[in-house]
Amino acid sequence: MSTVIETEEHRALRTAVAALGRRHGRAHDREALWQEAGELGYLGVNLPEEYGGGGGGMAELSIVLEELGAAGCPLLMMVVSPAICGTVIARFGTEGQKARWLPGLADGSRTMAFGITEPDAGSNSHRITTTARRDGDDWVLTGRKVFISGVDIADATLVVGRTEDARTGKLKPCLFVVPRDAPGFGRRRIDMELDAHEKQFELTLDDVRLPADALVGEEDAGLLQLFAGLNPERIMTAAFAVGMGRYALGRAVAYAGERQVWKAPIGSHQAIAHPLAQSHIELELARLMMQKAAHLYDAGDDTGAGEAANMAKYAAAEACVGAVDRSVHTLGGNGLTREFGLASLITASRVARIAPVSREMILNYVSHQTLGLPKSY
């Protein structure tokens, strides 16, 4: 693979999105920022031009989320709506599904959530029990989902269910668009100790009846379609983490350069400066892997992108947690005040280690898929 170097267009995109982020800042109005980002074409930069998108890919979309995060105003639903759902529909949806959903996902006027995680399945997607059965021309979905972001603000949820293979009798994954107001589609908010605009929900699907065209793509495509959405999810989670780490580090560097206890700013002391320099290095390395993953995905190398996206997500999460921890420590007591806005990131930064796949499952993936070691599960 050729070295990933950002183009002049990429650098211009970074500059423009960073300016948007600075205008909104940490205390932003999520709806106003989402609307403006959509109107400027940033939310749909990865979607096809013929449906109102920017015609780019994950390289461009990850830049948008990273820069908003670095300004203190990341938009979590970017991971879900344009990256996962938009990508899956653009790659596998019918012409009708594309026309119905992509223009709205591109300009932000419509939002879609993504439902895969289940209470008893955890990281094992093969244990998903949400099932879809045919009833005439319709589909009927039954099951539960948990930790689903932004269902209350989404027009629909792209739900991962399983259908029975008529030839083998085995269940295979399939994707369905479930409208928010579909009868039998219930939600319960999960009380989280996260300072986030986007809320988490448990979903129940109680014989939710859907028309035939609710199925996205081919019934037999299975895992191919599923992982077409999961690789962008990992890349965007990396962007989310890198942006958050950069925001925390920026606050700490500014504080260390001004805070004076003895005769010089505390940033002149190596005990303060070196940990911050280490975090900067770790964040830059994580970004490089994220860029590699995006490049491979946009080039159509799903297998290579899978490995790189997992590594990028792992590296970015570790770099983010480290940057937040060191930044809070640099500010001392001020690091725990609302005024400086870093304490809430202690919890938020852990999310990247846990979701959408845990660091341990990524290590399982790399040890088995990359290193060829025996599978442990």
BALOBA-1460 file (C-alpha; in Angstrom, 3 decimals):
// residues 377
<rec num="1" residu="m" x="0.000" y="0.000" z="0.000"/>
<rec num="2" residu="s" x="1.229" y="3.477" z="-0.794"/>
<rec num="3" residu="t" x="1.916" y="5.839" z="2.063"/>
<rec num="4" residu="v" x="-1.210" y="7.609" z="3.230"/>
<rec num="5" residu="i" x="-0.673" y="11.340" z="2.861"/>
<rec num="6" residu="e" x="-3.568" y="13.742" z="3.069"/>
<rec num="7" residu="t" x="-4.375" y="15.592" z="-0.092"/>
<rec num="8" residu="e" x="-4.774" y="19.341" z="-0.356"/>
<rec num="9" residu="e" x="-8.547" y="18.770" z="-0.371"/>
<rec num="10" residu="h" x="-8.296" y="16.802" z="2.862"/>
<rec num="11" residu="r" x="-6.294" y="19.555" z="4.524"/>
<rec num="12" residu="a" x="-8.814" y="22.142" z="3.363"/>
<rec num="13" residu="l" x="-11.619" y="19.993" z="4.780"/>
<rec num="14" residu="r" x="-9.806" y="19.783" z="8.121"/>
<rec num="15" residu="t" x="-9.399" y="23.547" z="8.250"/>
<rec num="16" residu="a" x="-13.029" y="24.228" z="7.404"/>
<rec num="17" residu="v" x="-14.461" y="21.696" z="9.874"/>
<rec num="18" residu="a" x="-12.102" y="22.889" z="12.610"/>
<rec num="19" residu="a" x="-13.443" y="26.417" z="12.110"/>
<rec num="20" residu="l" x="-17.011" y="25.116" z="12.393"/>
<rec num="21" residu="g" x="-16.095" y="23.264" z="15.570"/>
<rec num="22" residu="r" x="-14.519" y="26.349" z="17.138"/>
<rec num="23" residu="r" x="-17.666" y="28.372" z="16.427"/>
<rec num="24" residu="h" x="-19.785" y="25.872" z="18.343"/>
<rec num="25" residu="g" x="-17.286" y="24.721" z="20.981"/>
<rec num="26" residu="r" x="-17.668" y="22.494" z="24.012"/>
<rec num="27" residu="a" x="-20.987" y="24.015" z="25.118"/>
<rec num="28" residu="h" x="-22.564" y="23.494" z="21.706"/>
<rec num="29" residu="d" x="-26.193" y="22.984" z="20.797"/>
<rec num="30" residu="r" x="-26.168" y="19.526" z="19.239"/>
<rec num="31" residu="e" x="-29.160" y="20.100" z="16.967"/>
<rec num="32" residu="a" x="-27.797" y="23.401" z="15.656"/>
<rec num="33" residu="l" x="-24.363" y="21.903" z="14.985"/>
<rec num="34" residu="w" x="-25.870" y="18.829" z="13.284"/>
<rec num="35" residu="q" x="-28.023" y="21.022" z="11.052"/>
<rec num="36" residu="e" x="-25.169" y="23.315" z="10.057"/>
<rec num="37" residu="a" x="-22.780" y="20.423" z="9.440"/>
<rec num="38" residu="g" x="-25.434" y="18.843" z="7.224"/>
<rec num="39" residu="e" x="-26.108" y="22.018" z="5.300"/>
<rec num="40" residu="l" x="-22.381" y="22.442" z="4.666"/>
<rec num="41" residu="g" x="-22.173" y="18.917" z="3.289"/>
<rec num="42" residu="y" x="-19.977" y="17.489" z="6.031"/>
<rec num="43" residu="l" x="-22.355" y="14.798" z="7.336"/>
<rec num="44" residu="g" x="-22.723" y="13.144" z="3.947"/>
<rec num="45" residu="v" x="-19.231" y="13.648" z="2.614"/>
<rec num="46" residu="n" x="-18.865" y="9.850" z="2.254"/>
<rec num="47" residu="l" x="-22.147" y="9.245" z="0.427"/>
<rec num="48" residu="p" x="-22.659" y="9.117" z="-3.374"/>
<rec num="49" residu="e" x="-22.994" y="12.450" z="-5.164"/>
<rec num="50" residu="e" x="-26.074" y="11.316" z="-7.080"/>
<rec num="51" residu="y" x="-27.924" y="11.098" z="-3.759"/>
<rec num="52" residu="g" x="-26.744" y="14.423" z="-2.369"/>
<rec num="53" residu="g" x="-23.508" y="13.262" z="-0.787"/>
<rec num="54" residu="g" x="-19.967" y="14.442" z="-1.274"/>
<rec num="55" residu="g" x="-18.771" y="11.426" z="-3.214"/>
<rec num="56" residu="g" x="-15.913" y="10.794" z="-0.821"/>
<rec num="57" residu="g" x="-15.348" y="7.984" z="1.631"/>
<rec num="58" residu="m" x="-14.319" y="7.111" z="5.150"/>
<rec num="59" residu="a" x="-11.134" y="9.142" z="4.764"/>
<rec num="60" residu="e" x="-13.180" y="12.311" z="4.475"/>
<rec num="61" residu="l" x="-15.871" y="11.426" z="7.015"/>
<rec num="62" residu="s" x="-13.301" y="10.494" z="9.666"/>
<rec num="63" residu="i" x="-11.641" y="13.890" z="9.196"/>
<rec num="64" residu="v" x="-14.964" y="15.617" z="9.919"/>
<rec num="65" residu="l" x="-15.588" y="13.692" z="13.145"/>
<rec num="66" residu="e" x="-11.989" y="14.002" z="14.347"/>
<rec num="67" residu="e" x="-11.914" y="17.763" z="13.887"/>
<rec num="68" residu="l" x="-15.287" y="18.282" z="15.571"/>
<rec num="69" residu="g" x="-14.032" y="16.156" z="18.452"/>
<rec num="70" residu="a" x="-10.814" y="18.129" z="18.680"/>
<rec num="71" residu="a" x="-12.948" y="21.271" z="19.053"/>
<rec num="72" residu="g" x="-14.890" y="19.665" z="21.896"/>
<rec num="73" residu="c" x="-18.125" y="19.026" z="19.978"/>
<rec num="74" residu="p" x="-18.075" y="15.517" z="18.491"/>
<rec num="75" residu="l" x="-21.268" y="14.239" z="16.875"/>
<rec num="76" residu="l" x="-21.636" y="10.621" z="17.951"/>
<rec num="77" residu="m" x="-24.455" y="9.911" z="15.487"/>
<rec num="78" residu="m" x="-21.994" y="10.442" z="12.642"/>
<rec num="79" residu="v" x="-20.574" y="7.039" z="13.575"/>
<rec num="80" residu="v" x="-23.996" y="5.501" z="13.130"/>
<rec num="81" residu="s" x="-26.093" y="7.406" z="10.595"/>
<rec num="82" residu="p" x="-23.835" y="8.249" z="7.616"/>
<rec num="83" residu="a" x="-20.957" y="5.865" z="8.398"/>
<rec num="84" residu="i" x="-22.725" y="2.590" z="9.184"/>
<rec num="85" residu="c" x="-26.261" y="2.966" z="7.856"/>
<rec num="86" residu="g" x="-25.444" y="5.250" z="4.945"/>
<rec num="87" residu="t" x="-22.592" y="3.022" z="3.824"/>
<rec num="88" residu="v" x="-24.643" y="-0.179" z="4.003"/>
<rec num="89" residu="i" x="-27.567" y="1.336" z="2.091"/>
<rec num="90" residu="a" x="-25.266" y="2.919" z="-0.499"/>
<rec num="91" residu="r" x="-23.475" y="-0.392" z="-1.115"/>
<rec num="92" residu="f" x="-26.326" y="-2.871" z="-0.867"/>
<rec num="93" residu="g" x="-29.657" y="-1.045" z="-0.861"/>
<rec num="94" residu="t" x="-32.181" y="-1.061" z="-3.689"/>
<rec num="95" residu="e" x="-32.600" y="2.033" z="-5.814"/>
<rec num="96" residu="g" x="-35.763" y="2.776" z="-3.875"/>
<rec num="97" residu="q" x="-33.985" y="2.520" z="-0.519"/>
<rec num="98" residu="k" x="-31.150" y="4.728" z="-1.727"/>
<rec num="99" residu="a" x="-33.524" y="7.389" z="-3.017"/>
<rec num="100" residu="r" x="-35.613" y="7.223" z="0.160"/>
<rec num="101" residu="w" x="-32.785" y="7.462" z="2.690"/>
<rec num="102" residu="l" x="-29.469" y="8.696" z="1.334"/>
<rec num="103" residu="p" x="-30.380" y="12.344" z="0.528"/>
<rec num="104" residu="g" x="-31.711" y="12.841" z="4.059"/>
<rec num="105" residu="l" x="-28.761" y="11.070" z="5.680"/>
<rec num="106" residu="a" x="-26.437" y="13.231" z="3.578"/>
<rec num="107" residu="d" x="-27.900" y="16.614" z="4.561"/>
<rec num="108" residu="g" x="-28.734" y="15.607" z="8.129"/>
<rec num="109" residu="s" x="-32.492" y="16.035" z="7.760"/>
<rec num="110" residu="r" x="-32.925" y="12.313" z="8.446"/>
<rec num="111" residu="t" x="-31.073" y="10.176" z="10.956"/>
<rec num="112" residu="m" x="-30.788" y="6.424" z="11.308"/>
<rec num="113" residu="a" x="-29.719" y="4.407" z="14.366"/>
<rec num="114" residu="f" x="-28.053" y="0.982" z="14.267"/>
<rec num="115" residu="g" x="-29.204" y="-1.976" z="16.344"/>
<rec num="116" residu="i" x="-26.881" y="-4.959" z="16.700"/>
<rec num="117" residu="t" x="-25.933" y="-5.438" z="20.386"/>
<rec num="118" residu="e" x="-28.124" y="-7.751" z="22.457"/>
<rec num="119" residu="p" x="-28.306" y="-8.407" z="26.219"/>
<rec num="120" residu="d" x="-27.178" y="-12.039" z="25.959"/>
<rec num="121" residu="a" x="-24.928" y="-11.831" z="22.903"/>
<rec num="122" residu="g" x="-22.346" y="-9.199" z="23.912"/>
<rec num="123" residu="s" x="-19.391" y="-9.382" z="21.546"/>
<rec num="124" residu="n" x="-20.599" y="-12.666" z="20.028"/>
<rec num="125" residu="s" x="-22.677" y="-11.604" z="17.021"/>
<rec num="126" residu="h" x="-23.297" y="-15.279" z="16.245"/>
<rec num="127" residu="r" x="-25.533" y="-15.434" z="19.333"/>
<rec num="128" residu="i" x="-27.916" y="-12.744" z="18.114"/>
<rec num="129" residu="t" x="-31.435" y="-13.988" z="18.775"/>
<rec num="130" residu="t" x="-33.478" y="-11.275" z="17.062"/>
<rec num="131" residu="t" x="-35.205" y="-13.238" z="14.330"/>
<rec num="132" residu="a" x="-37.085" y="-12.332" z="11.181"/>
<rec num="133" residu="r" x="-39.622" y="-14.660" z="9.616"/>
<rec num="134" residu="r" x="-41.586" y="-14.334" z="6.429"/>
<rec num="135" residu="d" x="-45.337" y="-13.903" z="6.595"/>
<rec num="136" residu="g" x="-46.643" y="-13.636" z="3.074"/>
<rec num="137" residu="d" x="-44.840" y="-10.685" z="1.495"/>
<rec num="138" residu="d" x="-43.995" y="-9.195" z="4.896"/>
<rec num="139" residu="w" x="-41.261" y="-9.747" z="7.464"/>
<rec num="140" residu="v" x="-42.010" y="-10.125" z="11.174"/>
<rec num="141" residu="l" x="-39.192" y="-9.257" z="13.635"/>
<rec num="142" residu="t" x="-38.976" y="-10.389" z="17.253"/>
<rec num="143" residu="g" x="-36.158" y="-9.743" z="19.709"/>
<rec num="144" residu="r" x="-34.304" y="-7.303" z="21.946"/>
<rec num="145" residu="k" x="-31.407" y="-4.896" z="21.521"/>
<rec num="146" residu="v" x="-29.420" y="-2.951" z="24.095"/>
<rec num="147" residu="f" x="-27.074" y="0.083" z="24.177"/>
<rec num="148" residu="i" x="-28.481" y="1.517" z="20.962"/>
<rec num="149" residu="s" x="-27.545" y="5.168" z="20.505"/>
<rec num="150" residu="g" x="-29.911" y="7.961" z="19.528"/>
<rec num="151" residu="v" x="-33.042" y="5.929" z="18.831"/>
<rec num="152" residu="d" x="-35.193" y="8.811" z="20.106"/>
<rec num="153" residu="i" x="-33.806" y="11.219" z="17.522"/>
<rec num="154" residu="a" x="-33.589" y="8.709" z="14.655"/>
<rec num="155" residu="d" x="-36.242" y="8.336" z="11.982"/>
<rec num="156" residu="a" x="-35.508" y="4.608" z="11.780"/>
<rec num="157" residu="t" x="-33.141" y="1.960" z="13.105"/>
<rec num="158" residu="l" x="-31.137" y="-0.403" z="10.929"/>
<rec num="159" residu="v" x="-31.657" y="-3.623" z="12.888"/>
<rec num="160" residu="v" x="-29.491" y="-6.719" z="12.596"/>
<rec num="161" residu="g" x="-31.717" y="-9.783" z="12.699"/>
<rec num="162" residu="r" x="-31.357" y="-13.390" z="11.618"/>
<rec num="163" residu="t" x="-33.347" y="-15.320" z="9.049"/>
<rec num="164" residu="e" x="-33.442" y="-19.056" z="8.524"/>
<rec num="165" residu="d" x="-31.589" y="-20.437" z="5.539"/>
<rec num="166" residu="a" x="-34.078" y="-22.649" z="3.705"/>
<rec num="167" residu="r" x="-31.296" y="-24.962" z="2.502"/>
<rec num="168" residu="t" x="-29.426" y="-25.520" z="5.776"/>
<rec num="169" residu="g" x="-31.902" y="-24.482" z="8.451"/>
<rec num="170" residu="k" x="-29.200" y="-22.307" z="10.017"/>
<rec num="171" residu="l" x="-29.742" y="-18.674" z="10.968"/>
<rec num="172" residu="k" x="-27.919" y="-15.989" z="8.987"/>
<rec num="173" residu="p" x="-27.662" y="-12.229" z="9.662"/>
<rec num="174" residu="c" x="-29.807" y="-9.805" z="7.699"/>
<rec num="175" residu="l" x="-30.440" y="-6.071" z="7.963"/>
<rec num="176" residu="f" x="-33.835" y="-4.407" z="8.220"/>
<rec num="177" residu="v" x="-34.936" y="-0.771" z="8.305"/>
<rec num="178" residu="v" x="-37.397" y="-0.382" z="11.198"/>
<rec num="179" residu="p" x="-39.280" y="2.971" z="11.321"/>
<rec num="180" residu="r" x="-39.378" y="4.666" z="14.715"/>
<rec num="181" residu="d" x="-43.171" y="4.492" z="14.914"/>
<rec num="182" residu="a" x="-43.536" y="0.868" z="13.775"/>
<rec num="183" residu="p" x="-46.157" y="-0.975" z="15.884"/>
<rec num="184" residu="g" x="-44.473" y="-3.290" z="18.390"/>
<rec num="185" residu="f" x="-41.185" y="-1.365" z="18.285"/>
<rec num="186" residu="g" x="-40.558" y="-0.203" z="21.865"/>
<rec num="187" residu="r" x="-37.697" y="1.572" z="23.580"/>
<rec num="188" residu="r" x="-36.548" y="2.176" z="27.141"/>
<rec num="189" residu="r" x="-33.852" y="4.692" z="27.987"/>
<rec num="190" residu="i" x="-30.849" y="3.298" z="29.848"/>
<rec num="191" residu="d" x="-29.633" y="5.562" z="32.636"/>
<rec num="192" residu="m" x="-25.957" y="6.117" z="31.841"/>
<rec num="193" residu="e" x="-23.267" y="8.001" z="33.743"/>
<rec num="194" residu="l" x="-22.143" y="9.613" z="30.517"/>
<rec num="195" residu="d" x="-22.242" y="13.328" z="29.766"/>
<rec num="196" residu="a" x="-23.461" y="12.893" z="26.196"/>
<rec num="197" residu="h" x="-26.201" y="14.450" z="24.090"/>
<rec num="198" residu="e" x="-27.019" y="11.089" z="22.518"/>
<rec num="199" residu="k" x="-28.890" y="8.737" z="24.837"/>
<rec num="200" residu="q" x="-28.716" y="4.950" z="25.049"/>
<rec num="201" residu="f" x="-31.731" y="2.663" z="24.735"/>
<rec num="202" residu="e" x="-32.912" y="-0.890" z="25.131"/>
<rec num="203" residu="l" x="-35.201" y="-1.898" z="22.269"/>
<rec num="204" residu="t" x="-37.926" y="-4.489" z="22.096"/>
<rec num="205" residu="l" x="-39.295" y="-5.837" z="18.829"/>
<rec num="206" residu="d" x="-42.581" y="-7.541" z="19.541"/>
<rec num="207" residu="d" x="-43.769" y="-9.040" z="16.236"/>
<rec num="208" residu="v" x="-42.817" y="-5.894" z="14.332"/>
<rec num="209" residu="r" x="-44.328" y="-6.272" z="10.861"/>
<rec num="210" residu="l" x="-42.336" y="-4.793" z="7.999"/>
<rec num="211" residu="p" x="-42.898" y="-4.683" z="4.232"/>
<rec num="212" residu="a" x="-40.690" y="-6.733" z="1.941"/>
<rec num="213" residu="d" x="-38.590" y="-3.695" z="1.010"/>
<rec num="214" residu="a" x="-37.498" y="-3.215" z="4.634"/>
<rec num="215" residu="l" x="-34.809" y="-5.832" z="3.972"/>
<rec num="216" residu="v" x="-31.569" y="-4.115" z="2.922"/>
<rec num="217" residu="g" x="-29.664" y="-5.923" z="0.211"/>
<rec num="218" residu="e" x="-29.823" y="-9.623" z="-0.480"/>
<rec num="219" residu="e" x="-31.078" y="-12.116" z="2.065"/>
<rec num="220" residu="d" x="-28.135" y="-14.400" z="1.239"/>
<rec num="221" residu="a" x="-25.401" y="-11.748" z="1.558"/>
<rec num="222" residu="g" x="-25.285" y="-12.139" z="5.356"/>
<rec num="223" residu="l" x="-21.961" y="-11.271" z="6.947"/>
<rec num="224" residu="l" x="-20.680" y="-9.395" z="3.883"/>
<rec num="225" residu="q" x="-23.282" y="-6.673" z="4.364"/>
<rec num="226" residu="l" x="-22.891" y="-6.648" z="8.126"/>
<rec num="227" residu="f" x="-19.142" y="-6.085" z="8.043"/>
<rec num="228" residu="a" x="-19.565" y="-3.424" z="5.372"/>
<rec num="229" residu="g" x="-21.028" y="-1.389" z="8.234"/>
<rec num="230" residu="l" x="-18.816" y="-2.591" z="11.081"/>
<rec num="231" residu="n" x="-15.506" y="-1.582" z="9.506"/>
<rec num="232" residu="p" x="-16.637" y="2.059" z="9.072"/>
<rec num="233" residu="e" x="-17.906" y="1.934" z="12.658"/>
<rec num="234" residu="r" x="-14.432" y="1.047" z="13.921"/>
<rec num="235" residu="i" x="-12.769" y="3.704" z="11.762"/>
<rec num="236" residu="m" x="-15.170" y="6.365" z="12.996"/>
<rec num="237" residu="t" x="-14.776" y="5.268" z="16.616"/>
<rec num="238" residu="a" x="-11.052" y="5.797" z="16.121"/>
<rec num="239" residu="a" x="-11.764" y="9.287" z="14.754"/>
<rec num="240" residu="f" x="-14.019" y="9.984" z="17.740"/>
<rec num="241" residu="a" x="-11.265" y="8.897" z="20.151"/>
<rec num="242" residu="v" x="-8.451" y="10.762" z="18.403"/>
<rec num="243" residu="g" x="-10.523" y="13.931" z="18.380"/>
<rec num="244" residu="m" x="-11.388" y="13.615" z="22.071"/>
<rec num="245" residu="g" x="-7.750" y="12.963" z="22.941"/>
<rec num="246" residu="r" x="-6.633" y="15.996" z="20.964"/>
<rec num="247" residu="y" x="-9.203" y="18.175" z="22.737"/>
<rec num="248" residu="a" x="-8.041" y="17.060" z="26.188"/>
<rec num="249" residu="l" x="-4.391" y="17.419" z="25.255"/>
<rec num="250" residu="g" x="-4.964" y="20.904" z="23.861"/>
<rec num="251" residu="r" x="-6.544" y="22.041" z="27.126"/>
<rec num="252" residu="a" x="-3.644" y="20.590" z="29.128"/>
<rec num="253" residu="v" x="-0.953" y="22.110" z="26.924"/>
<rec num="254" residu="a" x="-2.556" y="25.556" z="27.144"/>
<rec num="255" residu="y" x="-2.809" y="25.265" z="30.934"/>
<rec num="256" residu="a" x="0.767" y="23.986" z="31.336"/>
<rec num="257" residu="g" x="2.075" y="26.851" z="29.237"/>
<rec num="258" residu="e" x="0.408" y="29.481" z="31.441"/>
<rec num="259" residu="r" x="0.143" y="28.003" z="34.930"/>
<rec num="260" residu="q" x="3.007" y="29.278" z="37.092"/>
<rec num="261" residu="v" x="3.672" y="28.013" z="40.616"/>
<rec num="262" residu="w" x="7.381" y="28.772" z="40.944"/>
<rec num="263" residu="k" x="9.389" y="30.929" z="38.556"/>
<rec num="264" residu="a" x="8.434" y="29.257" z="35.272"/>
<rec num="265" residu="p" x="5.279" y="27.731" z="33.764"/>
<rec num="266" residu="i" x="4.727" y="24.177" z="34.927"/>
<rec num="267" residu="g" x="5.064" y="23.019" z="31.315"/>
<rec num="268" residu="s" x="8.794" y="23.684" z="31.544"/>
<rec num="269" residu="h" x="9.122" y="20.754" z="33.955"/>
<rec num="270" residu="q" x="9.748" y="17.420" z="32.286"/>
<rec num="271" residu="a" x="7.422" y="15.615" z="34.693"/>
<rec num="272" residu="i" x="4.618" y="17.669" z="33.131"/>
<rec num="273" residu="a" x="5.927" y="18.065" z="29.579"/>
<rec num="274" residu="h" x="6.985" y="14.497" z="28.813"/>
<rec num="275" residu="p" x="3.639" y="12.781" z="29.485"/>
<rec num="276" residu="l" x="1.912" y="15.346" z="27.252"/>
<rec num="277" residu="a" x="4.501" y="14.828" z="24.528"/>
<rec num="278" residu="q" x="3.982" y="11.073" z="24.826"/>
<rec num="279" residu="s" x="0.241" y="11.479" z="24.358"/>
<rec num="280" residu="h" x="0.785" y="13.642" z="21.284"/>
<rec num="281" residu="i" x="2.938" y="10.893" z="19.761"/>
<rec num="282" residu="e" x="0.383" y="8.198" z="20.595"/>
<rec num="283" residu="l" x="-2.477" y="10.197" z="19.083"/>
<rec num="284" residu="e" x="-0.510" y="10.860" z="15.894"/>
<rec num="285" residu="l" x="0.301" y="7.145" z="15.537"/>
<rec num="286" residu="a" x="-3.335" y="6.225" z="16.082"/>
<rec num="287" residu="r" x="-4.400" y="8.712" z="13.438"/>
<rec num="288" residu="l" x="-1.979" y="7.188" z="10.934"/>
<rec num="289" residu="m" x="-3.512" y="3.746" z="11.442"/>
<rec num="290" residu="m" x="-6.972" y="5.276" z="11.134"/>
<rec num="291" residu="q" x="-5.952" y="6.852" z="7.825"/>
<rec num="292" residu="k" x="-4.609" y="3.518" z="6.614"/>
<rec num="293" residu="a" x="-7.860" y="1.773" z="7.532"/>
<rec num="294" residu="a" x="-9.930" y="4.431" z="5.770"/>
<rec num="295" residu="h" x="-7.704" y="4.252" z="2.692"/>
<rec num="296" residu="l" x="-8.046" y="0.462" z="2.478"/>
<rec num="297" residu="y" x="-11.799" y="0.585" z="2.977"/>
<rec num="298" residu="d" x="-12.306" y="3.290" z="0.372"/>
<rec num="299" residu="a" x="-10.152" y="1.277" z="-2.050"/>
<rec num="300" residu="g" x="-12.497" y="-1.697" z="-1.645"/>
<rec num="301" residu="d" x="-10.126" y="-3.906" z="0.340"/>
<rec num="302" residu="d" x="-12.592" y="-5.117" z="2.972"/>
<rec num="303" residu="t" x="-10.240" y="-7.764" z="4.358"/>
<rec num="304" residu="g" x="-7.291" y="-5.395" z="4.772"/>
<rec num="305" residu="a" x="-9.581" y="-2.720" z="6.128"/>
<rec num="306" residu="g" x="-10.923" y="-5.117" z="8.747"/>
<rec num="307" residu="e" x="-7.501" y="-5.677" z="10.264"/>
<rec num="308" residu="a" x="-6.483" y="-2.012" z="10.045"/>
<rec num="309" residu="a" x="-9.814" y="-0.736" z="11.387"/>
<rec num="310" residu="n" x="-9.547" y="-2.959" z="14.452"/>
<rec num="311" residu="m" x="-5.969" y="-1.840" z="15.059"/>
<rec num="312" residu="a" x="-6.908" y="1.808" z="14.574"/>
<rec num="313" residu="k" x="-9.788" y="1.549" z="17.019"/>
<rec num="314" residu="y" x="-7.529" y="-0.141" z="19.586"/>
<rec num="315" residu="a" x="-4.703" y="2.369" z="19.207"/>
<rec num="316" residu="a" x="-7.004" y="5.389" z="19.268"/>
<rec num="317" residu="a" x="-8.845" y="4.207" z="22.362"/>
<rec num="318" residu="e" x="-5.613" y="3.635" z="24.279"/>
<rec num="319" residu="a" x="-4.218" y="6.988" z="23.147"/>
<rec num="320" residu="c" x="-7.437" y="8.762" z="24.107"/>
<rec num="321" residu="v" x="-7.645" y="7.253" z="27.591"/>
<rec num="322" residu="g" x="-3.996" y="8.133" z="28.187"/>
<rec num="323" residu="a" x="-4.375" y="11.684" z="26.907"/>
<rec num="324" residu="v" x="-7.428" y="12.369" z="29.067"/>
<rec num="325" residu="d" x="-5.781" y="10.907" z="32.160"/>
<rec num="326" residu="r" x="-2.582" y="12.901" z="31.708"/>
<rec num="327" residu="s" x="-4.499" y="16.066" z="30.903"/>
<rec num="328" residu="v" x="-6.641" y="15.846" z="34.024"/>
<rec num="329" residu="h" x="-3.521" y="15.159" z="36.084"/>
<rec num="330" residu="t" x="-1.769" y="18.184" z="34.558"/>
<rec num="331" residu="l" x="-4.550" y="20.463" z="35.757"/>
<rec num="332" residu="g" x="-4.654" y="18.909" z="39.214"/>
<rec num="333" residu="g" x="-7.777" y="19.973" z="41.081"/>
<rec num="334" residu="n" x="-8.831" y="22.151" z="38.155"/>
<rec num="335" residu="g" x="-8.970" y="19.020" z="36.037"/>
<rec num="336" residu="l" x="-12.001" y="17.895" z="38.026"/>
<rec num="337" residu="t" x="-13.954" y="21.158" z="37.761"/>
<rec num="338" residu="r" x="-16.796" y="21.847" z="35.347"/>
<rec num="339" residu="e" x="-15.057" y="25.059" z="34.324"/>
<rec num="340" residu="f" x="-12.288" y="23.208" z="32.503"/>
<rec num="341" residu="g" x="-14.535" y="20.448" z="31.145"/>
<rec num="342" residu="l" x="-12.113" y="17.539" z="31.383"/>
<rec num="343" residu="a" x="-13.533" y="15.429" z="34.200"/>
<rec num="344" residu="s" x="-16.492" y="14.197" z="32.146"/>
<rec num="345" residu="l" x="-14.052" y="12.891" z="29.548"/>
<rec num="346" residu="i" x="-12.692" y="10.370" z="32.048"/>
<rec num="347" residu="t" x="-15.862" y="8.343" z="31.616"/>
<rec num="348" residu="a" x="-16.370" y="9.214" z="27.949"/>
<rec num="349" residu="s" x="-12.869" y="8.116" z="26.971"/>
<rec num="350" residu="r" x="-13.517" y="4.630" z="28.342"/>
<rec num="351" residu="v" x="-16.309" y="4.166" z="25.818"/>
<rec num="352" residu="a" x="-13.813" y="3.831" z="22.984"/>
<rec num="353" residu="r" x="-12.149" y="0.947" z="24.833"/>
<rec num="354" residu="i" x="-15.462" y="-0.844" z="25.302"/>
<rec num="355" residu="a" x="-17.557" y="-0.120" z="22.213"/>
<rec num="356" residu="p" x="-18.304" y="-1.108" z="19.539"/>
<rec num="357" residu="v" x="-15.924" y="-3.961" z="20.267"/>
<rec num="358" residu="s" x="-13.782" y="-4.371" z="23.382"/>
<rec num="359" residu="r" x="-10.014" y="-4.064" z="23.357"/>
<rec num="360" residu="e" x="-9.790" y="-7.725" z="24.380"/>
<rec num="361" residu="m" x="-11.796" y="-8.876" z="21.364"/>
<rec num="362" residu="i" x="-9.513" y="-6.859" z="19.107"/>
<rec num="363" residu="l" x="-6.507" y="-8.572" z="20.683"/>
<rec num="364" residu="n" x="-8.265" y="-11.900" z="20.037"/>
<rec num="365" residu="y" x="-8.755" y="-10.869" z="16.411"/>
<rec num="366" residu="v" x="-5.127" y="-9.845" z="15.900"/>
<rec num="367" residu="s" x="-3.667" y="-12.863" z="17.693"/>
<rec num="368" residu="h" x="-5.821" y="-15.275" z="15.676"/>
<rec num="369" residu="q" x="-6.351" y="-13.575" z="12.296"/>
<rec num="370" residu="t" x="-3.030" y="-11.739" z="11.973"/>
<rec num="371" residu="l" x="-0.569" y="-13.827" z="13.961"/>
<rec num="372" residu="g" x="-2.144" y="-17.192" z="13.213"/>
<rec num="373" residu="l" x="-2.318" y="-18.300" z="16.827"/>
<rec num="374" residu="p" x="-4.966" y="-20.830" z="17.903"/>
<rec num="375" residu="k" x="-8.407" y="-19.391" z="18.487"/>
<rec num="376" residu="s" x="-9.237" y="-18.962" z="22.177"/>
<rec num="377" residu="y" x="-13.030" y="-18.837" z="21.965"/>
